[in-house]
C-alpha cells in the first residue's frame, strides 16, 4: 500500500498562477479548484488508492504568536483566497480525505499524516507531494519520500542529504540557520547554506552547539527552529483505511456543476468504475 499526501494549498497556488498564463489574467472563479481536482483524479487514474489532502483553512497559525513576521494571508490575491474553502468542499464531495487546518498549518497535517501512516506495517511507502523545504524533515530513508511535482524529483533520505547537506532530522536546524523566506523568518545573519550544513555536520542539532558557535544569537536560532519544526500530533485519522478512495459522494454532481466543470463527474465516475 502506498499513501499519497498532497499539499492542497501549494497545488491551489500552482494551478492559480499556471492558469493565468493562458487566461491573460482573467481569473475563472473556480479555475484553480478545477485544476487541483484534475490533478488528484489523474493520480487516481494512474493507480493511487489511498490519498489525503491538507489545506490551510486559514493562513495564520500558532507560529504567528511566536514570530511577528511569520507568514500571514496578507498579500494573497482575493481571487485566489476565495478558492481556499471551495477547494476543501469540492475535495470532500469527490470522496477525498481532506484536512482543513486552523491552529496548525497544512504542512503540520502532512507531517502528522506521514507519522500516523508509517506506523502501519501494511504501508510500503508514504509519498508527500510538495516542494516545501520544511517537509524534508519528514523523510525516512525510502519509506517516507518527498515528491516535487514541479521538478519531478523524488527525494529519499539520500536525496535530502544531497540537496541540503544534512540529514532529514536536521532540516529544522538547517532552516533555523539559513531562514525560510516563504514562511517569513530570516535565519541567522552571516550563515548561508554551506556554513549551516558544515556547523550541523560538525556539532549536530543547535542545542548541542558550543556557546561560541552562535553566541548571543543562540536563542534566536532556537526560536527559528521551533518555527521550522513541524508538528506530528494532529489527530487526523486512526487507520490508513480511512484514506482509501471509494468514489465520489452523492453531492459531487452538484459541486462539479457549481465550480463550472460538469465533465469532472463523468471522469470521476469512470475512474471509480475502472478495475483496481
Residue, then its C-alpha position, 0 to 999 in steps of 0.5 A: x500500500x502506498x499513501x499519497x499526501x498532497x499539499x492542497x494549498x501549494x497545488x491551489x497556488x500552482x494551478x492559480x498562477x499556471x492558469x493565468x498564463x493562458x487566461x491573460x489574467x482573467x481569473x475563472x472563479x473556480x479555475x484553480x479548484x478545477x485544476x487541483x481536482x484534475x490533478x488528484x483524479x489523474x493520480x487516481x487514474x494512474x493507480x493511487x488508492x489511498x490519498x489525503x489532502x491538507x489545506x490551510x483553512x486559514x493562513x495564520x497559525x500558532x507560529x504567528x504568536x511566536x514570530x511577528x513576521x511569520x507568514x500571514x494571508x496578507x498579500x494573497x490575491x482575493x481571487x485566489x483566497x476565495x478558492x481556499x474553502x471551495x477547494x476543501x468542499x469540492x475535495x470532500x464531495x469527490x470522496x477525498x480525505x481532506x484536512x482543513x487546518x486552523x491552529x496548525x498549518x497544512x504542512x503540520x497535517x502532512x507531517x502528522x499524516x506521514x507519522x500516523x501512516x508509517x506506523x502501519x506495517x501494511x504501508x510500503x511507502x508514504x509519498x508527500x507531494x510538495x516542494x516545501x523545504x520544511x517537509x524534508x524533515x519528514x523523510x525516512x530513508x525510502x519509506x517516507x519520500x518527498x515528491x516535487x511535482x514541479x521538478x519531478x524529483x523524488x527525494x529519499x533520505x539520500x536525496x535530502x542529504x544531497x540537496x541540503x547537506x544534512x540529514x532529514x532530522x536536521x532540516x529544522x536546524x538547517x532552516x533555523x540557520x539559513x531562514x525560510x523566506x516563504x514562511x517569513x523568518x530570516x535565519x541567522x545573519x552571516x550563515x548561508x547554506x554551506x556554513x549551516x550544513x558544515x556547523x550541523x555536520x560538525x556539532x549536530x542539532x543547535x542545542x548541542x552547539x558550543x556557546x561560541x558557535x552562535x553566541x548571543x544569537x543562540x536563542x534566536x536560532x532556537x526560536x527559528x527552529x521551533x518555527x521550522x519544526x513541524x508538528x506530528x500530533x494532529x489527530x487526523x485519522x486512526x487507520x490508513x483505511x480511512x484514506x482509501x478512495x471509494x468514489x465520489x459522494x452523492x453531492x459531487x454532481x452538484x459541486x462539479x456543476x457549481x465550480x463550472x466543470x460538469x465533465x469532472x463527474x463523468x471522469x470521476x465516475x469512470x475512474x471509480x468504475x475502472x478495475x483496481 
